[in-house]
Structure formats: structure tokens, C-alpha cells
Amino acid sequence: KKSSSLDPYLPDSLAYLATIEYERKNLNRAASLNLRALSQSASKRNISPYSIMNRGAIYFNLACGYALRDDHKKALSFLKKAFALNPALKENAENDGDLTVLRQYPEFKKLINN
């Protein structure tokens, strides 16, 4: 929290806080923090190869949170964005327990196989 208060435009600190909230099962708070992190990482101030690659992981984490809330449409939408930025996340998606509910949808299989 301290790094976020020192520089509220630092997307990494927001993403780390989101991970903590996600682990605590505060899924709404985690989603809010991840969305803020995405917004900040897209700003001109935070353009770096790391932040662009990390955006894929943030989208992936959002997909996990929405899958746990049984919102498969949003979860699949975020997975699509995650895979576009970091195709290596497809392997994670096949094994991540938080995404189990999505595996029944043809859209999930299509995203994995594209």
C-alpha cells in the first residue's frame, strides 16, 4: 500500500495489491485494483516492455476473478485480451483451477486453440 500511496500511478503496486485482495477472496476489490492498474499501465507515463507484458497477466487475473463469480462472458473477454498480449498464458489457463468453470464453454476451447 505504501508504494501506491507514494506513487498512485504505479501500475505494479496496484496489481500487487489486487493479488493480495484476490487471495483474501475480496474479488470485487481485486477487480477494481486490476482495472486501475490497467488504466495506469496504458498511460504514456508508464510505457515499458514490462508493463505491456504484465497487462496480459492482469487481464488473466481479471478473468479468474470473473470466472469465480460465474460471469463467464466477462471472464472469456478478459482471457481473450490476456492471450493477445501474452499467448503463453494459454498453458496457464488450461491448468488454473479458478478457470475450471470456463472449460465447459466452446469459446474457452476456441481461445486456447487459436
C-alpha positions as CSV (number, residue, x, y, z in Angstrom):
1,K,0.0,0.0,0.0
2,K,2.9,2.3,0.8
3,S,4.2,2.3,-2.8
4,S,0.7,3.0,-4.1
5,S,0.4,6.0,-1.8
6,L,3.8,7.3,-2.8
7,D,3.0,7.0,-6.5
8,P,-0.7,6.2,-7.2
9,Y,0.2,6.0,-10.9
10,L,2.5,3.0,-10.4
11,P,0.5,0.1,-12.0
12,D,2.6,-2.6,-10.5
13,S,1.8,-1.6,-6.9
14,L,-1.9,-1.7,-7.8
15,A,-1.6,-5.1,-9.4
16,Y,0.2,-6.5,-6.3
17,L,-2.5,-5.1,-4.1
18,A,-5.1,-6.7,-6.3
19,T,-3.3,-10.1,-5.9
20,I,-3.5,-9.7,-2.1
21,E,-7.2,-8.9,-2.3
22,Y,-7.8,-11.8,-4.7
23,E,-6.1,-14.2,-2.2
24,R,-8.3,-12.8,0.5
25,K,-11.3,-13.6,-1.7
26,N,-12.2,-9.9,-2.0
27,L,-12.9,-10.3,-5.7
28,N,-14.7,-7.0,-6.3
29,R,-11.8,-5.1,-4.7
30,A,-9.3,-7.1,-6.6
31,A,-11.1,-6.4,-9.9
32,S,-11.2,-2.7,-9.1
33,L,-7.5,-2.5,-8.4
34,N,-6.6,-4.5,-11.5
35,L,-8.7,-2.2,-13.7
36,R,-6.9,0.8,-12.2
37,A,-3.6,-0.9,-12.8
38,L,-4.6,-1.5,-16.5
39,S,-5.6,2.1,-16.8
40,Q,-2.3,3.3,-15.4
41,S,-0.2,0.9,-17.4
42,A,-1.8,2.3,-20.6
43,S,-0.9,5.9,-19.7
44,K,2.1,7.4,-21.5
45,R,3.9,7.8,-18.3
46,N,4.1,4.0,-17.8
47,I,5.0,2.7,-21.2
48,S,7.6,0.0,-20.9
49,P,8.0,-3.5,-22.3
50,Y,7.4,-4.9,-18.8
51,S,4.2,-3.1,-18.2
52,I,2.9,-4.2,-21.6
53,M,3.7,-7.8,-20.9
54,N,2.3,-7.5,-17.4
55,R,-1.0,-6.2,-18.7
56,G,-1.6,-9.8,-20.1
57,A,-1.2,-11.1,-16.6
58,I,-3.6,-8.5,-15.2
59,Y,-6.2,-9.4,-17.8
60,F,-5.7,-13.1,-16.9
61,N,-6.3,-12.3,-13.2
62,L,-9.4,-10.4,-14.0
63,A,-10.6,-13.5,-16.0
64,C,-10.0,-15.7,-13.0
65,G,-12.0,-13.4,-10.7
66,Y,-14.9,-13.2,-13.0
67,A,-14.9,-16.9,-13.6
68,L,-15.1,-17.5,-9.8
69,R,-18.1,-15.1,-9.8
70,D,-19.7,-17.2,-12.6
71,D,-19.6,-14.3,-15.0
72,H,-18.3,-16.4,-18.0
73,K,-18.9,-13.6,-20.6
74,K,-16.6,-11.1,-18.8
75,A,-14.1,-13.9,-17.9
76,L,-13.8,-15.0,-21.5
77,S,-13.5,-11.4,-22.7
78,F,-10.6,-10.8,-20.4
79,L,-8.9,-14.1,-21.3
80,K,-9.1,-13.1,-25.0
81,K,-7.3,-9.8,-24.1
82,A,-4.7,-11.7,-21.9
83,F,-3.9,-14.2,-24.7
84,A,-3.5,-11.4,-27.3
85,L,-0.8,-9.7,-25.1
86,N,0.8,-12.9,-23.8
87,P,-0.1,-16.2,-25.7
88,A,2.0,-18.2,-23.2
89,L,-0.9,-17.7,-20.7
90,K,-2.9,-20.2,-22.6
91,E,-1.0,-23.0,-20.9
92,N,-1.8,-21.5,-17.5
93,A,-5.5,-21.2,-18.4
94,E,-5.6,-25.0,-19.2
95,N,-4.5,-25.8,-15.7
96,D,-5.7,-22.9,-13.5
97,G,-8.3,-24.2,-11.0
98,D,-10.0,-20.8,-10.9
99,L,-10.9,-21.2,-14.6
100,T,-12.5,-24.7,-14.3
101,V,-16.0,-23.4,-14.8
102,L,-15.0,-21.9,-18.2
103,R,-13.8,-25.1,-19.6
104,Q,-17.3,-26.2,-20.5
105,Y,-17.8,-23.3,-22.9
106,P,-16.8,-23.7,-26.6
107,E,-15.5,-20.2,-26.5
108,F,-12.8,-21.2,-24.0
109,K,-11.7,-24.1,-26.2
110,K,-11.6,-21.8,-29.2
111,L,-9.4,-19.2,-27.3
112,I,-7.0,-21.9,-26.2
113,N,-6.7,-23.5,-29.7
114,N,-6.2,-20.2,-31.6
